């Protein structure tokens, strides 16, 4: 068989282990780690799905090696607990049974221990240990590790490595990046010690080398040891790529694979977890440069989800392995689809941070484009329905398309009707924004999957009560979405006004100066794009905060981009749209002051004042079939995540 991407599918031998391909699953923490630090059944299912999906290696995340001085959050594994060995062994086995190699990440948080811990009682009891005495930005005092404690931690790495091998893991990843303990010793910013563990580069590498020696002694020759490091810390006081190359040279004789990431978690979440505002493969240049200076295999990571880009990385010698994390949430079967030449079916990660935000807020995991994530224990196979039914889906947005796709996979006779000439719903409006183009492409992928599953798609066809009665469906899923909210503000219907949903159709007609009227998520992202095009952008929002509808991981990075690309006017109530811009009331000015009313100037006004559910359309269809389900914005204006999730489960209920 001739493969579309032969380099990605080529096996690689690291140490004495051969991996089936070059596509590895990066560490991602579980969500049901037990109170005593064991892997729970949901997390085991989470890791198993990546193995079933075809990854060459699957890395189990965040194993704590020294609980006496560590524990940064609620999801740390603790292999020092006897019970954890059985759970770890079972997890390693379910990964291996699907042809992937199980790997375990060993880490220590150092001075940031306790930072993200949900057990506040234990958090208060903890001492934070780092390279030197210091005070963290949040006011927590950090003590310098004594040589006795350093020796304990080094020995603990060896002990846990031995347990991991005993449990059946085939590789170990030593986490030396992202601002955790080993990185703190490597970094000139964190490490100001004056003994043999600080000062020169050789001394700053000493802890890492002694840990790697202890791990090697525990696992023996030939067992693959991987070292994860930041190729550059990406801030002025940290080490740069040149020094990253020298660190790699110091460590290469002790490891079998160098895993090159970037940044430090505490200095910039968007560096360690690249957002949609960064280019895909933003860390590849780091791996490529380091690879020139070492003689062992090198892995890269960072916003990778495009098979063609990943193939080029391997083929050109920039790296030997590509790691993916969020991309394998969006589509756990991405590696398998590549090896089977089904790459056009890949559902790509949007880098929207829904997955990480949900974990922080509810201690669960969700994915905008994959409703199975966080519920892997329920199984990834779609069970056939006992009786095939005639199903009608009204609306071809993301929720409707996914509902139709799922219903067809269950063996139902499915017809999807879309009133417009093109499916995609609100996703169509994203095509003008380069940093959200994957969201627009998602509509095409969902449609392709639905059609291959047997869904009949009728565009230019509105589902009315009369149409539904004539159709005679056994089940109707109403996914008619929402419409832009355009309040009766004078001038808002003027020729210089573009509704944000239609921005993609009118990009070329936007003037050089623009007022974006509405500072929700859609308005903010439109303002960013306009600013990137060189427009003079004013962003007007009546509330005192921007994008409160953005998730907690995406929002801080969004606000940074807004500050770079637009002039912000919060607390401004729009009164009237004129040919010169938007006349506003400054809600913070004195009631009768002369500055109470202000004209925010702009040739073009983008109306981004929110969405309103098409609940009237939905209400008219409620009696049109024995089984009726309203999903997505048609039920309540919400997120694509909820629309897809509701569509999936509506189809399962038929």
C-alpha positions as CSV (number, residue, x, y, z in Angstrom):
1,X,0.0,0.0,0.0
2,X,1.3,3.4,-0.9
3,X,0.8,5.8,2.0
4,X,0.1,9.5,1.6
5,X,2.5,10.3,4.4
6,X,5.2,7.6,4.4
7,X,7.6,9.4,6.7
8,X,5.0,9.8,9.5
9,X,4.1,6.1,9.2
10,X,7.8,4.9,9.3
11,X,8.7,3.0,12.5
12,X,11.4,4.3,14.7
13,X,13.7,2.5,17.2
14,X,14.5,4.4,20.4
15,X,16.7,2.5,22.8
16,X,15.8,-1.1,22.3
17,X,12.1,-0.4,21.6
18,X,10.6,0.0,18.1
19,X,7.6,2.3,17.8
20,X,5.1,1.7,15.0
21,X,5.2,5.3,13.7
22,X,6.5,8.8,14.4
23,X,3.2,10.2,15.8
24,X,3.3,10.2,19.6
25,X,0.6,11.2,22.1
26,X,1.9,13.9,24.4
27,X,1.3,13.9,28.2
28,X,-2.3,15.0,29.1
29,X,-3.4,14.7,32.7
30,X,-6.3,12.4,33.7
31,X,-9.4,13.8,35.4
32,X,-10.2,11.1,37.9
33,X,-6.9,10.6,39.7
34,X,-8.0,9.2,43.0
35,X,-7.4,10.9,46.4
36,X,-4.4,8.6,47.0
37,X,-2.8,9.4,43.6
38,X,-4.0,6.4,41.5
39,X,-5.1,6.3,37.9
40,X,-8.9,6.0,37.8
41,X,-10.9,4.0,35.2
42,X,-11.9,7.1,33.3
43,X,-8.3,8.1,32.8
44,X,-7.3,4.6,31.8
45,X,-10.0,4.7,29.1
46,X,-8.8,8.2,28.1
47,X,-5.3,6.9,27.5
48,X,-6.5,3.7,25.8
49,X,-8.4,5.7,23.2
50,X,-5.2,7.3,22.0
51,X,-3.7,3.8,21.6
52,X,-6.7,2.6,19.7
53,X,-6.4,5.7,17.5
54,X,-3.0,4.6,16.2
55,X,-0.4,6.7,18.1
56,X,3.1,5.2,18.2
57,X,3.5,6.0,21.9
58,X,1.0,7.1,24.6
59,X,2.4,9.1,27.5
60,X,0.7,9.0,30.8
61,X,1.0,12.4,32.4
62,X,2.3,13.9,35.6
63,X,3.6,11.2,37.9
64,X,4.8,12.7,41.2
65,X,8.2,11.3,42.3
66,X,8.6,12.8,45.8
67,X,5.4,13.6,47.6
68,X,7.3,15.0,50.6
69,X,8.2,18.1,48.5
70,X,5.8,18.0,45.6
71,X,2.2,18.0,44.5
72,X,1.1,21.0,42.4
73,X,-2.5,20.1,41.8
74,X,-5.2,17.6,42.1
75,X,-4.2,15.3,39.2
76,X,-0.8,14.2,40.2
77,X,-0.2,10.4,40.1
78,X,1.7,9.1,43.2
79,X,3.5,5.8,42.5
80,X,4.8,5.7,46.0
81,X,1.3,4.5,47.0
82,X,1.2,0.7,46.7
83,X,-2.3,0.8,45.3
84,X,-1.1,2.8,42.3
85,X,1.0,0.0,40.9
86,X,-2.0,-2.1,39.9
87,X,-3.7,0.8,38.2
88,X,-0.5,1.8,36.4
89,X,0.1,-1.7,35.3
90,X,-3.5,-2.0,33.9
91,X,-3.2,1.3,32.1
92,X,0.2,0.3,30.5
93,X,-1.4,-2.9,29.4
94,X,-4.4,-1.4,27.7
95,X,-2.2,1.0,25.8
96,X,0.1,-1.8,24.7
97,X,-2.7,-4.2,23.6
98,X,-3.6,-1.8,20.8
99,X,-0.1,-1.7,19.4
100,X,1.1,1.6,21.1
101,X,4.0,1.8,23.5
102,X,3.1,3.1,27.0
103,X,5.3,5.8,28.4
104,X,5.2,7.6,31.8
105,X,6.1,11.2,32.5
106,X,8.0,11.8,35.8
107,X,7.9,15.3,37.1
108,X,8.5,17.5,40.1
109,X,6.9,21.0,40.5
110,X,9.7,22.4,42.7
111,X,8.9,26.0,43.8
112,X,5.4,25.8,42.3
113,X,4.2,22.8,44.3
114,X,0.7,23.4,45.6
115,X,-0.1,26.1,43.2
116,X,-3.0,24.4,41.5
117,X,-4.0,22.0,44.3
118,X,-7.7,21.8,45.1
119,X,-7.0,20.4,48.6
120,X,-6.4,23.7,50.3
121,X,-5.7,22.1,53.7
122,X,-2.8,20.1,52.3
123,X,-1.7,23.1,50.2
124,X,-1.3,25.3,53.4
125,X,0.7,22.5,55.1
126,X,3.2,22.2,52.2
127,X,6.6,23.8,52.1
128,X,7.7,25.0,48.6
129,X,11.2,24.1,47.6
130,X,13.2,25.5,44.8
131,X,16.8,26.2,43.8
132,X,17.1,29.2,46.1
133,X,15.2,31.1,48.9
134,X,12.8,33.4,47.2
135,X,9.2,34.7,47.2
136,X,6.9,33.7,44.4
137,X,4.8,36.3,42.5
138,X,1.8,35.2,44.6
139,X,3.6,35.9,47.9
140,X,4.4,32.3,48.7
141,X,7.8,31.8,50.4
142,X,10.1,29.3,48.7
143,X,13.0,27.5,50.5
144,X,16.2,26.5,48.9
145,X,16.5,22.7,48.6
146,X,19.2,21.3,50.8
147,X,21.7,18.9,49.4
148,X,20.1,16.2,51.6
149,X,16.7,16.9,50.0
150,X,18.3,17.0,46.5
151,X,19.7,13.6,47.1
152,X,16.3,12.3,48.3
153,X,14.6,13.6,45.1
154,X,17.3,12.1,42.9
155,X,16.9,8.7,44.6
156,X,13.1,9.0,44.3
157,X,13.3,9.5,40.5
158,X,15.2,6.2,40.4
159,X,12.7,4.4,42.6
160,X,9.7,5.5,40.6
161,X,11.5,4.7,37.4
162,X,12.0,1.1,38.6
163,X,8.3,0.9,39.6
164,X,7.2,2.2,36.2
165,X,9.3,-0.4,34.4
166,X,7.8,-3.1,36.7
167,X,4.3,-1.8,35.9
168,X,5.0,-2.4,32.2
169,X,5.8,1.0,30.8
170,X,8.2,0.8,27.9
171,X,9.6,4.4,28.0
172,X,10.0,7.2,30.6
173,X,9.7,10.9,29.9
174,X,11.6,13.0,32.4
175,X,10.0,16.5,32.5
176,X,12.7,19.1,32.5
177,X,10.8,22.0,30.9
178,X,7.9,24.4,31.4
179,X,9.2,25.9,34.6
180,X,9.1,22.8,36.9
181,X,11.9,21.7,39.2
182,X,14.5,20.5,36.7
183,X,13.8,23.6,34.5
184,X,14.2,25.8,37.6
185,X,17.7,24.4,38.1
186,X,18.6,24.7,34.4
187,X,17.4,28.3,34.2
188,X,19.6,31.3,35.0
189,X,16.4,33.2,36.0
190,X,15.4,30.7,38.7
191,X,18.8,29.3,39.7
192,X,21.2,31.6,41.7
193,X,22.8,28.9,43.8
194,X,26.5,29.3,44.6
195,X,27.3,25.6,45.1
196,X,27.8,22.8,42.6
197,X,24.2,23.0,41.5
198,X,24.3,26.6,40.4
199,X,26.3,29.2,38.5
200,X,27.9,27.7,35.3
201,X,25.8,25.9,32.7
202,X,27.5,22.6,33.7
203,X,26.5,23.1,37.3
204,X,22.9,24.1,36.4
205,X,22.7,20.8,34.4
206,X,24.0,18.8,37.3
207,X,20.6,18.0,38.9
208,X,19.2,16.8,35.6
209,X,22.2,14.6,34.9
210,X,22.1,13.1,38.4
211,X,18.4,12.4,38.0
212,X,19.0,10.8,34.6
213,X,21.8,8.6,36.0
214,X,19.5,7.4,38.8
215,X,16.8,6.6,36.3
216,X,19.2,4.7,34.0
217,X,20.5,2.7,36.9
218,X,17.0,1.7,37.8
219,X,15.8,0.7,34.3
220,X,19.0,-0.6,32.9
221,X,20.6,-0.3,29.4
222,X,18.4,-0.1,26.3
223,X,15.3,1.1,28.1
224,X,14.2,4.4,26.4
225,X,14.6,7.5,28.4
226,X,13.2,10.7,27.0
227,X,14.0,14.2,28.3
228,X,11.4,16.9,27.9
229,X,12.9,20.4,27.8
230,X,12.1,23.9,26.7
231,X,14.3,24.7,23.8
232,X,14.1,28.3,24.9
233,X,12.4,29.8,27.9
234,X,11.1,32.6,25.6
235,X,11.7,35.5,28.0
236,X,14.6,37.8,28.4
237,X,16.0,36.6,31.7
238,X,15.6,32.9,30.9
239,X,17.9,30.8,28.7
240,X,17.6,31.2,24.9
241,X,17.9,28.7,22.0
242,X,21.7,29.0,21.9
243,X,21.9,28.0,25.6
244,X,19.2,25.4,25.0
245,X,21.5,23.7,22.4
246,X,24.3,23.6,25.0
247,X,22.0,22.1,27.6
248,X,20.9,19.4,25.1
249,X,24.6,18.6,24.4
250,X,25.2,18.2,28.1
251,X,22.3,15.8,28.5
252,X,22.4,13.8,25.3
253,X,24.7,11.0,26.5
254,X,22.2,10.2,29.3
255,X,19.0,10.0,27.2
256,X,17.6,8.3,24.1
257,X,15.2,11.0,22.9
258,X,15.2,14.8,23.4
259,X,11.6,16.2,23.4
260,X,11.8,19.9,22.6
261,X,9.0,22.1,23.8
262,X,9.2,25.8,24.8
263,X,8.5,28.4,27.5
264,X,7.7,28.2,31.2
265,X,4.1,27.7,32.4
266,X,4.3,30.4,35.0
267,X,5.7,33.1,32.6
268,X,3.2,32.4,29.8
269,X,0.5,29.8,29.4
270,X,0.4,30.6,25.6
271,X,4.0,29.6,25.3
272,X,3.8,26.2,26.8
273,X,0.3,25.6,25.2
274,X,0.3,27.5,21.8
275,X,-3.0,29.3,21.2
276,X,-4.8,29.9,17.9
277,X,-2.9,33.1,17.6
278,X,0.4,31.3,17.1
279,X,1.5,29.5,13.9
280,X,1.1,25.7,13.8
281,X,4.4,24.1,14.6
282,X,5.7,27.2,16.4
283,X,8.3,25.2,18.3
284,X,9.7,23.3,15.3
285,X,12.6,25.8,14.8
286,X,13.8,25.0,18.3
287,X,13.9,21.2,17.6
288,X,15.5,21.7,14.2
289,X,18.3,23.8,15.6
290,X,18.9,21.5,18.6
291,X,19.0,18.5,16.3
292,X,22.0,20.0,14.5
293,X,23.9,19.9,17.8
294,X,23.2,16.4,19.0
295,X,23.4,12.9,17.7
296,X,20.3,11.3,19.2
297,X,16.6,11.5,18.0
298,X,14.7,14.7,18.6
299,X,10.9,15.2,19.0
300,X,8.9,18.4,18.4
301,X,5.5,19.6,19.7
302,X,3.4,22.7,19.5
303,X,0.1,23.1,17.7
304,X,0.6,20.3,15.2
305,X,-2.5,19.0,13.5
306,X,-1.7,19.0,9.7
307,X,-0.4,15.8,8.2
308,X,1.4,17.6,5.4
309,X,3.2,19.8,7.8
310,X,4.2,16.9,10.1
311,X,5.4,14.9,7.1
312,X,7.6,17.7,6.0
313,X,9.1,18.0,9.5
314,X,10.2,14.4,9.5
315,X,11.2,14.3,5.8
316,X,13.3,17.4,6.0
317,X,15.1,16.2,9.2
318,X,13.9,18.9,11.5
319,X,12.7,16.3,13.9
320,X,12.4,12.5,14.2
321,X,9.1,12.4,16.1
322,X,6.1,14.6,16.2
323,X,4.1,14.9,19.5
324,X,0.4,15.9,19.6
325,X,-1.8,16.6,22.6
326,X,-4.9,18.6,21.9
327,X,-5.0,17.3,18.3
328,X,-5.6,13.8,19.7
329,X,-8.4,15.1,21.8
330,X,-10.1,16.5,18.7
331,X,-9.5,13.3,16.8
332,X,-7.9,10.4,18.8
333,X,-7.8,8.4,15.5
334,X,-5.7,11.0,13.7
335,X,-2.6,8.7,13.4
336,X,-4.8,5.8,12.2
337,X,-6.5,7.9,9.6
338,X,-3.1,9.0,8.3
339,X,-1.8,5.5,8.1
340,X,-5.0,4.3,6.4
341,X,-5.0,7.3,3.9
342,X,-8.2,8.7,5.4
343,X,-6.5,12.0,6.3
344,X,-9.4,14.0,4.7
345,X,-11.6,12.7,7.6
346,X,-9.4,14.2,10.3
347,X,-11.3,16.5,12.7
348,X,-8.7,19.1,13.5
349,X,-8.1,20.8,16.8
350,X,-9.3,24.4,17.0
351,X,-6.8,25.4,19.7
352,X,-9.8,27.0,21.5
353,X,-8.7,25.7,25.0
354,X,-12.2,24.3,25.8
355,X,-10.4,21.2,27.0
356,X,-8.1,22.9,29.4
357,X,-10.7,25.4,30.6
358,X,-13.2,22.7,31.4
359,X,-10.5,20.8,33.4
360,X,-9.8,23.9,35.4
361,X,-13.4,24.8,36.1
362,X,-15.1,21.4,36.6
363,X,-12.3,18.9,36.9
364,X,-13.6,17.2,33.8
365,X,-12.5,17.2,30.2
366,X,-14.5,18.3,27.1
367,X,-13.6,19.1,23.5
368,X,-15.5,21.4,21.2
369,X,-15.3,19.1,18.2
370,X,-15.4,15.7,19.9
371,X,-18.3,15.0,22.3
372,X,-16.7,11.7,23.5
373,X,-13.8,13.4,25.3
374,X,-14.1,13.1,29.0
375,X,-16.5,10.2,28.5
376,X,-14.2,7.7,26.9
377,X,-15.3,5.1,29.4
378,X,-18.6,5.0,27.7
379,X,-16.9,3.5,24.7
380,X,-16.0,4.9,21.2
381,X,-18.1,2.4,19.2
382,X,-21.5,3.6,18.0
383,X,-24.0,0.9,18.7
384,X,-26.5,0.2,15.9
385,X,-30.1,1.1,16.7
386,X,-32.5,-1.9,17.3
387,X,-34.8,-0.5,14.6
388,X,-33.8,1.8,11.7
389,X,-35.9,5.0,11.7
390,X,-36.6,7.8,9.4
391,X,-34.7,10.8,10.8
392,X,-35.0,14.5,9.7
393,X,-32.5,17.1,10.9
394,X,-33.5,20.7,10.5
395,X,-30.4,22.8,10.2
396,X,-26.9,22.2,8.9
397,X,-24.7,23.9,11.5
398,X,-22.2,22.0,13.6
399,X,-24.8,20.5,15.9
400,X,-27.1,19.4,13.1
401,X,-24.3,17.9,11.1
402,X,-22.9,16.0,14.0
403,X,-26.4,14.7,15.0
404,X,-27.0,13.6,11.4
405,X,-23.6,11.9,11.2
406,X,-24.2,10.0,14.5
407,X,-27.7,9.0,13.6
408,X,-26.5,7.6,10.3
409,X,-23.8,5.6,12.0
410,X,-26.5,4.0,14.1
411,X,-28.2,2.7,11.0
412,X,-31.0,5.3,10.6
413,X,-32.2,6.7,7.3
414,X,-31.2,10.4,7.8
415,X,-32.0,13.5,5.8
416,X,-30.5,16.9,6.8
417,X,-32.1,20.0,5.4
418,X,-30.4,23.4,5.4
419,X,-32.2,26.6,4.5
420,X,-29.1,28.3,3.1
421,X,-27.3,27.2,0.0
422,X,-24.3,26.0,2.1
423,X,-24.0,24.0,5.3
424,X,-22.0,25.2,8.3
425,X,-24.3,27.6,10.1
426,X,-22.4,30.1,12.2
427,X,-19.1,28.4,11.3
428,X,-19.2,30.0,7.9
429,X,-18.5,33.4,9.6
430,X,-15.1,32.2,10.8
431,X,-13.6,31.8,7.3
432,X,-12.3,35.4,7.2
433,X,-10.2,34.9,10.3
434,X,-6.9,33.1,9.7
435,X,-6.5,32.1,13.3
436,X,-10.0,30.5,13.3
437,X,-9.9,28.9,9.8
438,X,-10.0,25.4,11.3
439,X,-13.4,26.3,12.7
440,X,-14.6,27.0,9.2
441,X,-13.0,23.9,7.9
442,X,-14.8,21.9,10.6
443,X,-18.1,22.4,8.8
444,X,-16.7,20.8,5.7
445,X,-15.2,17.9,7.7
446,X,-18.5,17.2,9.5
447,X,-20.3,17.3,6.2
448,X,-17.9,14.9,4.6
449,X,-18.3,12.5,7.5
450,X,-22.1,12.7,7.4
451,X,-22.2,12.1,3.7
452,X,-19.9,9.1,3.9
453,X,-22.1,7.7,6.7
454,X,-25.1,7.9,4.3
455,X,-26.8,11.2,5.2
456,X,-28.8,12.8,2.5
457,X,-28.1,16.6,2.6
458,X,-30.6,19.0,1.0
459,X,-29.5,22.7,0.9
460,X,-31.8,25.5,0.0
461,X,-34.5,23.6,1.8
462,X,-36.3,25.0,4.9
463,X,-38.0,22.6,7.3
464,X,-41.4,24.1,7.9
465,X,-44.3,22.4,9.7
466,X,-45.8,21.6,6.3
467,X,-42.5,20.1,5.0
468,X,-42.1,18.1,8.2
469,X,-45.7,16.7,8.0
470,X,-45.2,15.7,4.4
471,X,-41.8,14.1,5.2
472,X,-43.2,11.9,7.9
473,X,-40.1,11.5,10.1
474,X,-40.0,9.1,13.0
475,X,-37.6,11.6,14.7
476,X,-36.8,15.2,14.2
477,X,-33.8,17.0,15.5
478,X,-34.2,20.8,15.4
479,X,-30.9,22.5,15.0
480,X,-31.9,25.8,13.4
481,X,-29.4,27.9,15.4
482,X,-29.6,31.6,16.2
483,X,-29.7,34.9,14.4
484,X,-27.7,38.1,15.1
485,X,-29.1,40.5,17.7
486,X,-29.6,43.9,16.1
487,X,-31.4,46.2,18.6
488,X,-33.4,49.2,17.4
489,X,-30.5,51.7,17.8
490,X,-30.8,54.6,15.3
491,X,-28.5,54.1,12.3
492,X,-27.7,50.5,13.0
493,X,-29.4,49.6,9.7
494,X,-27.2,52.0,7.8
495,X,-25.1,51.3,4.7
496,X,-21.9,51.6,6.7
497,X,-22.9,48.8,9.1
498,X,-21.8,45.2,8.7
499,X,-23.2,42.5,11.0
500,X,-20.3,40.4,12.3
501,X,-21.8,37.2,11.0
502,X,-21.6,38.6,7.5
503,X,-18.1,40.1,7.9
504,X,-16.6,37.2,5.8
505,X,-18.7,38.3,2.9
506,X,-17.7,42.0,3.2
507,X,-14.0,42.0,4.2
508,X,-13.0,44.1,1.1
509,X,-15.7,46.7,1.8
510,X,-14.5,47.6,5.3
511,X,-12.9,51.1,5.6
512,X,-9.5,51.9,7.0
513,X,-11.1,53.0,10.3
514,X,-13.6,50.7,12.0
515,X,-15.8,50.7,15.1
516,X,-16.5,47.2,16.4
517,X,-19.8,47.7,18.3
518,X,-19.8,44.9,20.9
519,X,-17.0,43.4,22.9
520,X,-18.1,39.8,23.3
521,X,-16.0,37.0,21.9
522,X,-17.1,37.5,18.2
523,X,-16.5,41.2,18.4
524,X,-13.1,40.8,20.0
525,X,-11.9,38.3,17.4
526,X,-13.2,40.4,14.5
527,X,-11.4,43.4,16.0
528,X,-8.1,41.4,16.2
529,X,-8.3,40.5,12.6
530,X,-9.1,44.0,11.5
531,X,-6.1,45.3,13.5
532,X,-3.9,42.6,12.0
533,X,-4.9,44.0,8.6
534,X,-3.7,47.4,9.5
535,X,-7.0,49.0,10.2
536,X,-7.5,51.6,12.9
537,X,-9.9,49.8,15.2
538,X,-12.0,51.1,18.1
539,X,-13.8,48.4,20.2
540,X,-16.9,49.6,22.0
541,X,-18.4,47.6,24.9
542,X,-21.1,48.7,27.4
543,X,-19.9,46.4,30.1
544,X,-16.6,46.9,32.0
545,X,-15.1,43.7,30.8
546,X,-14.4,42.3,27.3
547,X,-15.3,38.8,26.1
548,X,-16.9,37.4,29.3
549,X,-18.2,34.6,27.2
550,X,-14.6,33.4,26.3
551,X,-13.3,30.5,28.4
552,X,-10.8,31.1,31.1
553,X,-7.8,29.8,29.2
554,X,-8.6,31.5,25.9
555,X,-9.6,34.9,27.4
556,X,-6.3,36.1,28.8
557,X,-4.5,35.4,25.4
558,X,-7.4,37.0,23.6
559,X,-7.1,40.2,25.7
560,X,-3.4,40.4,24.9
561,X,-4.2,40.3,21.2
562,X,-6.9,42.9,21.6
563,X,-4.5,45.3,23.3
564,X,-2.1,45.0,20.4
565,X,-4.8,45.5,17.7
566,X,-7.5,47.8,19.0
567,X,-8.3,50.9,21.1
568,X,-10.6,49.7,23.8
569,X,-13.7,51.7,25.1
570,X,-15.4,49.8,27.9
571,X,-18.3,51.3,29.8
572,X,-19.5,53.0,26.6
573,X,-23.2,52.6,25.7
574,X,-23.9,53.0,22.0
575,X,-26.7,55.5,21.4
576,X,-26.6,56.1,17.6
577,X,-24.7,55.0,14.5
578,X,-23.8,57.8,12.2
579,X,-21.7,58.1,9.0
580,X,-18.8,59.2,11.3
581,X,-18.9,56.3,13.8
582,X,-20.9,55.4,16.9
583,X,-22.2,58.1,19.3
584,X,-21.7,56.7,22.8
585,X,-22.6,57.5,26.4
586,X,-19.7,57.2,28.8
587,X,-21.2,55.4,31.7
588,X,-18.4,56.4,34.0
589,X,-18.5,60.1,33.3
590,X,-20.4,62.6,35.4
591,X,-24.1,62.5,34.8
592,X,-24.3,66.0,33.3
593,X,-20.7,66.4,32.3
594,X,-19.7,67.7,28.9
595,X,-17.9,64.4,28.2
596,X,-20.9,62.3,28.8
597,X,-21.5,61.8,25.1
598,X,-18.5,60.8,22.9
599,X,-18.3,60.0,19.2
600,X,-16.1,56.9,18.6
601,X,-14.9,57.5,15.0
602,X,-15.0,54.9,12.2
603,X,-15.9,54.7,8.5
604,X,-17.3,51.2,9.0
605,X,-19.3,49.8,12.0
606,X,-19.3,46.1,12.8
607,X,-22.4,45.1,14.7
608,X,-21.4,42.4,17.2
609,X,-24.1,42.6,19.8
610,X,-24.8,38.9,20.3
611,X,-27.1,36.3,19.0
612,X,-30.8,35.5,19.6
613,X,-32.2,31.9,19.5
614,X,-34.5,31.0,16.7
615,X,-36.9,29.6,19.3
616,X,-39.9,30.7,17.3
617,X,-38.9,28.4,14.4
618,X,-38.2,25.6,16.9
619,X,-41.6,26.0,18.7
620,X,-43.5,25.7,15.4
621,X,-41.9,22.3,14.8
622,X,-42.3,20.7,18.2
623,X,-45.3,18.5,17.1
624,X,-43.8,17.4,13.8
625,X,-42.6,13.9,14.7
626,X,-43.0,11.4,17.5
627,X,-39.5,12.1,18.7
628,X,-38.4,15.7,18.7
629,X,-35.2,17.2,20.2
630,X,-34.1,20.8,20.1
631,X,-30.4,21.3,20.2
632,X,-27.7,24.0,20.1
633,X,-28.6,27.7,19.8
634,X,-32.1,26.8,18.8
635,X,-32.6,25.7,22.4
636,X,-30.4,28.4,24.0
637,X,-27.6,30.6,22.7
638,X,-24.5,28.8,23.8
639,X,-21.3,27.3,22.4
640,X,-20.3,25.1,19.5
641,X,-19.2,22.6,22.2
642,X,-22.7,22.3,23.5
643,X,-24.3,22.2,20.1
644,X,-22.1,19.2,19.0
645,X,-22.5,17.5,22.4
646,X,-26.3,17.8,22.3
647,X,-26.5,16.7,18.7
648,X,-24.4,13.6,19.4
649,X,-26.6,12.6,22.4
650,X,-29.9,13.4,20.6
651,X,-28.9,10.9,17.9
652,X,-28.0,8.3,20.5
653,X,-31.4,8.6,22.0
654,X,-33.3,7.8,18.8
